[in-house]
Amino acid sequence: MKNYLILYFIFISTIFGNKIIHEKVQSVPYGISVPIKAFLNVSETNVHRFSLLYRPIGNIEFIEIPLIHMGNSMYLSEIPGDFLKRDVLEYYLLLEMSNQTQAYFPSFDAVNNPIRIHIESPDTGQINESTLSENIRDFDIEGITPDLVIISPKPGERVLRQDLYIALSYFSIKDVDPKRVKVFLDGKDVSGKAQIDSSYLSIPSIGITAGLHTVRVNISNIYGQKFNDFSWSFTVVPGDVIGFGTIKKQTSKIWANYTGGKVNKQNLDFGEINFNYNIDLDWLLMDVVYSKSSLENKNTQPKDRYYINFKNDFMKLKLGDSYPNVDEYGWNGKRVRGINFIFDKGPIYLNVINGKTNRAVQGDPDNNAMFISNIDSTLTDWTIGLSRNNYTFQQDVFASKVKFKFGKKAYWDINYIKVQDNIATVSRIVPNAIITLPDELVPEINSALILDDYFQSTGNLYSIRYDSLINNYSTIFNNVDTLFLPTKNWEGDKPQGNFILGSNVQFGFDDSRILIKSGFSLSLLNLNKWNNIQNISELDSLSYDVTNDAFFFEYINLDTSINISQYESYFNFSENGQPLIPFIFKNDTMTVTKFLNLSSLNRYSKLQLRYLGHRIELGKKRNGPDYYSILNPFIRTNYQENYFSDGVNLFQNKLLMYFKKSKITEGLYSEQVTPIDTKRNLFNISLYPGSGLPTFNFGFISSHRSNGLDKLNIISDTVEGTTSTTIITDTLDNRIDLLSNQFN
């Protein structure tokens, strides 16, 4: 029986998993708030925004509210009861990914074909003999769309004002009662003005202004039974204007949020004011968004958000804040403020980004923006060293990505990212900075001074403004002769630079049921631009390697013919590089194998198969130990992984099963003779029985981690020639973890 059950799970399923898993709400009580629950079949890190959009029947615009992440893969929101007082309410779900793609539920034309919730009458169930006939007459033919023919204007059509004629035919519907046919124009009942008979209706065009209009028709038969409402929209154009520059639709809204409370004894107290304006010019859509936060502070990175977005069928231009996805490794969602331009037409995709990912912060004058870093008291006349701290350089970014698409089955892209800290944006001096004296300097204060003229004191702590210190240090202290503030290499963060070059390729077969993907990303990191080198010979004589022999510490042969200045427009090399000796500096022949195993290169390749509802993936990825992206700093490095996984959704996405088997190797430097290998197996079952019912998640993980050594020989007292014969046998830790989560 168990064998048959396993075969059933593997082979019977014939559905593919959707990104959004949701059980439709069919009907709700009158005026009672209804929760909307959904599950996402994607990683939370890939979600930019997940929204619920709803409207009472007859309304043109949808109301958008966020779905809140409740844990694991579940998201929850609520439609207020005040909106559940008409016969029908419509809604759909919108998922916006960090890679700028979107998913809808329902998946097919959700905006025009949303889910419909039928709202029960407030007196449902109170049926007696006197009201029985009335209830029968009001019985709706639920779920049946009337067979209508739109004569004019067609859905989405743009029509001149003088040519406007609104007409609809329902000839094929039997037993229509003209007295029960209702017509609404932009939500207003115009049945009294319309010409209505048993097979046809028309609306006079007198008084209809230019702009977007929606007609909704409610049809009932002679038995009092109502069909689903039917609606369509069209645009009236004034005069002879038919195309460029006409406003098709515009909306705006302003709202405020406030959060207050206490979490772990920490007070929460912040608010936001938001403004959103949208305009549709038919050939171009424009969005203006501004969010003002009470947390905005010039001494931190910005909390305010704003952008202006222009887009049409082949172009997107965003000015302000955006969250680009250039590459999985190099840049995957970090905010940038500047220009983000995308051109996507036919086989060409181009993305160009120019802006700032960090703004310059000089530091809080009252919080160690400047401080005394060292005191040289070896001579009679002391020297005090000052330094800067708690600042942030402006981080300038330029990136571009070009993709060549070969139909819908294959593409190849190449991307380039350049990140540079702008040293000039942080001042060497903060005149009003408060500097606290270290304890060893307090006894050197001139006892003849009136302390309050120079210092702010709290107990034994003495603080002084920088401008007062620099102008009076020889008077304030007995033995201080020099006050020194360096122009570079401050104690705070060092200015950095980053260069990344990447490429990806994909091939699809059998309607993309078979996908082959591969790519790489190569990085160069400058950890301190203050220590840039101008000539490769500086690496030849670095530190105690004083011999100029074209070798780095007699180990790496350097190509001394390279002119470093030719790379200055892309990257600045320094004594603090990662890797310290890039491959282009080596006097060595670069082969494909050597390139693929560079210490600063990440690469991956995978095969995806989607058949019988299964999502099978075989892959290999290798993240070099020296790879680093300033814009994506949390990528795991210095490991490689080979893996196999399979996921399947059963019973209309109510049961999700996932299995993954992998081998992970940590420690990729060639000098590391005993890398750590981890063999890992993961099996997960998730059950989502339906709305209002508890959900279950069961996870099974086994992991075996080893460096290949099971015995350690400890050698001691080697000076006297004795060797210990102590042997330690490695102890393996075997355990099984069972985790179950249940929540409503």
C-alpha positions, 0 to 999 in steps of 0.5 A: 500500500505504501508503494502505491501511495508513493507512486501516486504522489510522484506520477498522478499529479498533472498540475504545475505549482503557481506562485500564488496559492489561494482558495477563492472566497465564494460567499460571505455574510452581509456586512461582516469583514472577511479575511483573505488568506494566501500562500506564496510558493516563492522565497520571501526575499524575492517578494517586493510587494504582495497586495489585495485589490478589491471593489464593490460591484459597480465601482471602477477603481480597486482599493489596494491594501497589503497582504501581511506576512504571517509566517512561513509562506502565509499572507493575510489581509481583510476586507472591511465589512463596510464594503460588503453591503452590495450584492457582489464584491470583486477582488484579485491578488497581485504579487510584485517580485524584486526582479520586476515581474508580476503574478496575479490570482486569478492568473488570467486577466485578473483585472478584468475577470476578478474573483466575485464574492456573493454577499448574502442578504441580511435577512437570509434564513427568515423565510415565511409564507408571505415572503416566499414568493418575493424570495423566489423572484429575487433568486439570482442565476449566480455564475452565469454571464449573459450572452450579450453583443456590444454594438458600440463602442467596443471595449477599450475603444477610443471614440470621438465625442461626435461619433459616440453611440452606446448600444448593446444587444441581448437578443439571444437571452430568452424572457428578458423583462425590459422593466427589470433591466438596469443600466449604469454609466460610471456607477450612476443609474441611467435606466430612465434615460436609456431606450430598453426593450426585450432584445436591445438597449441604447444610451443617449450620448448627450452630456457625456464628457471626454475621458474614460467611461464604464457601462454596467448592465444588470439583466433580469428575466420575467421570473425575476432571476438576475444574471451576473452584471456585465460591464465594459469601458471605453474612452471618449476623445474630445474634438478631433484629437484621437491619439498622442497626449490625451489623458485617458485616466488619472487618479491620486491618493494621500494617506498616513500611517502611524505605528506606536507601541513597545517591543522588548522594552523598546518604544516604537513611535514613527509615522509616514505620510504618503502621496500617490498620483497616476496618469494614463496618457494611453501611450505612456503611464506615469506614476508619482510616489512620495513617502515622508517618514518621521524617522528621516535623519541627516545623520543616517541613510534616508528613510523617505522614499520617492520616485517618478516612473514613466513606462509604456510597452517597450520602455521604463524610466524611473527617477528616484528610488528603485530596487534593481535586479541586475544579477543574482550575485552582484545586485539583487534588490538593493535600493538606489536613488538615481536613474533606472532605465529599461528598454525591452523591445523584440530581441533586445533588453537594455537596463542602465542604472546611474545613481547613489546607493548611500548618501554622504553622512558627516556624522553626528557632532555629539556622537564621536564624529571626531575623537582623540585616536592616539597620544604620543607621550614619548617626548617632552612635548606630546602629540595628540592625534585626532581622527574621524568616525561614524561617517559614510561616504557617498556611494556612486553606482553605475551598472548596465545589463544587455540581454539578447533574447532568441524567442521565448526559449533562450537568452544571453545577457552580460552585466557590468557593475561599478561601485565607488565610495566618493572620498570628497563627500566626507569632510575632514573636519566637523567644526562643532564636533564634541570631543571627549578627553581620554583619562590620560590627558585629563591630568595634563589640563592647565590647572590655571584654567577656568574649566567652564570656559572650554569644557563640558564636564560630567563627573570625570568626563571632559568634553570640548568642541573641536574648534575650541580645541584646535585654537587653544590646545597649547593653552589648555594642556601643559605639555602638548605641542602638536595636534595632528589630524590626518588627511586619510586612513581615518579610524572610521570606515575606509573608502571602497571600490567594487567592480563586477562583471557577470553573464547568464545564459538560458535555453528552453525546450518543450515549451520551457518544460526543460530549462538549462541555465548557467552563469558567472559573476567575477568581482574585484574589491578595493577595501581601501582606496586611500592605499591605491597603487600606481604601479605593479612594482609596488606589489613586488616590494610589498611589506618585507618583500623588498626584492624587485624580482617580478615575484610577489613574495617569491610565490606569484610571478607578476606581469610587470608589463601591465600598465595599471592606469589603463584600468583607472576608469573601471577600478582602482587597485590597492594594497588592500585588494580582494583578491590581493593579486588579480588574475590579470596581474599574473604572468600566467596563461589563463585557461578555461579551467583556471578561469572557472576556479578563480577565487573571486568568481561565482558560477552556477549551472542547473537543469530544470524539468517540469513534467507531471506537476513535478519541478525537478532541478539538478544543479551545481554552484561554486562561490569563490572565497574572494568574491564580494559585492558591496551591493549584495554583501550577504552572499555565502562564499568559499563553498560549492554545492551539488544538489538534486531537488524535486517539488510537487503540488497535489490536490489543487495546491492543498498539499505541497511536497519538496525534497532536496539532496545536496553535497556542500564543500566548504573551503575552496582555497587550494592551500586548504588540504582538508575542506569540510564536506556536508551531505544534507537531505531535506524533506518537507510536507506542507498541508493547506486544507482550506480557508479558516482551517489550520495549516501544517508543515512537517520538515525532516533534515539530515546532515553529515558534516566531516573534514575527512579525518577520523583520527588526530595525532597530537605531537608535543615537546618536539624540542626534546624529540619526544612524540606523543602517541595520543590518538583522538577518534572523531565522534559523529553527532547523529540526530533527527529533528522533527518540526511541526508548525500549526497556526490559524 
